[in-house]
Amino acid sequence: MYIKKILWAIALIGLVIFGVIAYYIYGAMFEPNTKFKDEVLYIEIPSGANYLQVRQQLEPLLEDMDSFDALAQQKKYVNNIKAGRFAISNGMNNNEIINSIRSKNVPLKIAFNNQHSLEALAGRIGSQIEADSIALITAMTDTTFLKENGFSQATALGMYLPNSYEFFWNTSAEGFRDKMLKEYDRFWNDSRRAKAKALNLTLDEVVTLASIVYEESKQADEQPRVAGVYLNRLRIGMKLDADPTLKFAAYQLPEYKNTVIRRVLNVHKEIDSPYNTYKNAGLPPGLIAMPDLSAINAVLNPEKHDYFYFAVDAKRVGYHKFAKTLAQHNNNAREYQRYLSSQGIYR
């Protein structure tokens, strides 16, 4: 009888201990364990990170780190860290959090436009993904990659078409570059390639001309007309005389660093540069800026007309007046020059 009582006591103690353990395990796994008010927050786990680094990011977000540590150990997450961007939703329990950061890398949208150089593009992308700007510019300017894919240092920017793209946060510099090459090849489908060929232009030349068109006019409805002017000039061997190329050439010189040219002057037309289209016939060696897709499509689908000249419309700045003759153009240009002077813009 006495032995039975002892056995029952041991059994009851065992049940209590089991219950406590079960309760602790249930709490560790299924009780909500977040302490932030936002609906969802994201943590970014770097490549090669250890559990301590993950823990440092989670600690400000969780109520009970001890229970999380225990479950992370039990589920062997502590030795199986994955890099990426992961969502932690308000009210998640430890089990859900571990499942999220172990296997649910959340992509993000990256958008870019109006980048005037690879360096500027690398800086913008490097602020959004794990790869930094130095790694990105190294990948973008890799001579072997450029040569294998038909680009040069002067045309490399044209591979990056401004748009919105989906990437994982832990994408490498080479991974970003290689995906952009795929997007470039996808954009240049058979139809667009045929249009470029019909214009007697290479793909690089289309994008280079589009960069000039875009710098001349940000108005998508006017860009096909501007493109038509430049194509008319190219067709008869006339120099492009494009003011944006003068600005680009000037900005490469030390004396124009950290300046903004608001008025193109005769001194700019004397700059010795292959990008000076007042001195050199044909297209410059490469892009002067990243063109919008609307400008590329404007070059591929130009307005057919007899205009050879255009000047900014002083009464509708942002648009232009087009002319068929030099005399008519000079009148339009003088009107714009008077407008600049009236605004106190002399350089």
N, C-alpha and C positions, 0 to 999 in steps of 0.2 A: 504493500500500500504506500509506504514511504517512498519507494523507488518510483512508483507511478506518478506521485506528486512531483518528484524531481524532474521526471521526463516531460510532464505537462508544463512545468515551469520553463524548462529549456525550450520546448516547442513554442511557448508563448513569447519568450524573449526573442527567439529566432524570427517569429512572425513580425514582431515589432521592429526588429532590425531590418528585416526584409522590406517592411512597409516604409520605414524611414528612407532606405536606399531607393526604393521604387519611387517614393515621393520626390526625392532629390533628383533622380534621373528624369522623372516626368517634368519637374520644374526646369531642369537644365535644358531639356529638349523642347518643351512645348509652351512654356510660359512666355509671354511677350517680354522682350529684354531690350527695348530701345527707350531712349530718354530725350530724343529731339522732337520738335513740334512740326517740322516740315513733313510733307507727305512722303517724300523720298529724297535721299541723299546718295551721293556717289563717292566711292573711294577708288583711288588709282594706285594699283600695286605695281611697282616697277619690275622689270625683268631681273631675275636673280635675287629677288627680295627674300628675306627670311621671316620666320613667324613673328619675331620681335617687331619688325617693321610694320607688319600687318596689324599687330596688336596696338601699336602706337596710334595708328589711324582709327582703330575701332574704339579705343578706350573712351574718347569724348562722346561717343554715340550710344554706348551701352550702359545699362543700369548695373549689371553684375558681371564683371570680367572674370571672376573666379569660376562661375558656372560655365561661361563660354570656354575658358581655357580647358576645363575638364572634358567638355564634349569634343572640342577640337582635338584633344589628345586621343580620346576614345575613337574618334572617326578618322584618325591618322592624317588629319589636315595639316598638322604642324610640320610634317615632313613632305608635304605635297602642295607647295604654294604655287599658284598660277598667277601670271602677270595679266593685267588688264584693268578695265574700268567696270566696276560692279555696283549694282544698285542695292541699297539697304532701305527697305520701306518701313514706315512707321508701324509699330506693332508686331514686327517680325520676331519670331523666337530664335533661339540659338541654332536649332536644326535648319531652319529656313535660311538664316544668315550664312551658315557654313555651306549649304547647298548652292547659294547664290554666288559666293566668292570663289567657289571651287570650279564651277562649270558654266556660269552664265555671264560671260564677257559681253558687255553692252556696247554696241557700236555708237559712234557719234557722227553728226553731220558736220562736215567741214566745207565752208564756202570761201572763195577768194575771187577777187577781180582787181583791176586797176593797179596791179603790181608792175613797177617800172624796171625791175631787174630780178635776176634769180636770187640775189641776196635778200631783197625785200620779201620775195615769196617764201624763202627759207625761214625768215624771221617770223612771218605770219603763221606758217604751218608749225614751226617749232614751238609756238606758244600754245598749241592745241593738242599735240600728241607727244608721246614719250621722247621720240627722237628730237635732238636739239638742232638749232640752226646750223651749227658747224658740221654735224654729221650730214645734214640735209644738203648743204651746199657742196660738200665733198662728193656726195652721190650724184647730184645733179650735174656737176662739171667733170665727172669721170671721163677721161678722154677715150678710153676703150668703149665704154657704153655709148658715148656720142657717135663715135666712128661706126660702130656696129649697127646703129639705128639711123644713120644718115643725117646726123645733126652736127653742127659746129658750135663753138662757144657763142658765136653771134646769133645763131638761130635756136639755141637750146630752149629759150624761154617760150618759144612757140609751141612746144610740146605740152605745155600746161594750159589747158583750155579753161577759162573761168566758168565755174558752175558750182553746184552743190554736190558733194560726194560723201559717201559713207565709208568710214574707216574705223578700225579698232584703235583704241588709244595707244596700245603697245605696238603699233605698226612701226617697223624699222625704217630708217631713211631710204634704204634700197627698196623696201616694200612699197613705200609711198611712191617713189620714182617709177617703179615697174608697173604699178597699177595705173598711174597717169599715162604711161605709154599705151597701155591697153585701151584706156578711154580715148586717147588720141586716135588710135587705129580704128576704134569703133565710130568715132565722129567722121573720119575720112572714109566714108562708104563709097561704093562704086559711083553713085550719082554725083557726089561732090568731086570726086577725082576726075570724072568725065568733064565737069564744068571747068575745072582748073585747066585741064588739057585743051579744051576749046578756046580758052583765053590765052593759050600758049604760056602758061605760068606753072612753075613747080608749086608744090604745097608750101614750101618755105616762102616762096615769093608771094603767094596769096596772103599768108599770115603777115608777112612784112608790110605789104601794101595795106592790109586791114589795120595794122597798128597805126599807120599814117592817117588813114580815114577816120579811125576812132579818136585820134588826138585832134583832128580837125573839127569833128562834129560828134557830139554825144547823142544827137537826135537820131533815133533809129529810122524815122521816116525820111530823113534827109540823106542818110549814109549811102544808099544806092546811087543817088545823084552825084555825090562827091566822088564815089568810086568810079562812076562813069567819066568824070573829068580826067582823073588820073589815067584811066585806061585809054582814053582818047589821046592823051599826051604820049603815052608809051607807044601807041600804035604808029604815030608819025615821027617818033624819035625826038620829041620835044622834052626838054628837061622838066622834072616834076615841080621844081621851085616850091617845095613844101616847107612852110615855116616851122612846123613841128620838128623837122629833121635838123633845122638850124639850132633850135633850143637843145635838142639831144646832143648835138655836137658840142655846143657851148658848155653844157653841164659836165662834159668830160674833162674840161680844162680847170686848173686850180683856181683861176681868178673868178670862176663862176660857181664855185662850191658854196652851198648854203645861200644861194640867191634864187630869186624868182624872176624870170624874164616875162614881163607883161606886154612888152611892145618890141617886136622884131625890128632891128635897125640895120642900116647898111653895113655896119661893122661886123655884124653877125654873118652876113653873106660872104665875108672874106675869110672865115675860119677854114683852115686847111684840114679837112676831114673827109673820109669816104662817105660820111653820112650827110655831107653838105650837098643837097640836091639842087642848089643854085649853081654849084660849080661842076657837079658830076652828073652825067646822063644816066638814066635808068634808075633802078631801085638801089637803095643802100644795101650794105652787106647783110643786115639782119634787122630784127625788130627794134623799134624805138620805145615800145611799151607793150604791155599785154593788151591785146584788143578784145573787146567784148565779142561774144558769138554773133551778135547782130552785125558787127562790122565785117566779120569773115563772110557771113552770108550775103552781105551787101556787095562785096567784091565778086563773089560767085554768081550773084544775080544783079548785075549793075543796071541802072537805068540807061537806056539807049537814047542819046541826045547829041546835039552838036556843040555843047558847051566845052570851052577849053580853059575857062577862068572862073574864079569865085572869090569873093571877099565877104568878110563878116557884115551882116546887115546891121547898120547902126541903129535902126529903129526896132529891130527884133534880135537883140544879141543872143547868140546861141544858134541862130540860123544864118544863112548866107544868101547873098545875091549872086546869081550866076550870069556869065556873059559869054557871048560867042566871039567877040572881037576884043583886041587889046585896048582900043579906045574906050569902049564901054566899061571894061574892067577897071581902067585907070580912074574913071569917074567914080565907080563904086568904091575903089580903094581910097581915094581922096576923102570921100564922105566918111569912111570909117576912121581915117587918120584924124580928121577934124573932131570926131567924136572922142577919140582917145585923149586928144589935147584938152578938150573941154572937161574931161574927167581928171585932169592933172596927171595923166599916165604918159610919161616920157621915156620910160625904159623898162 
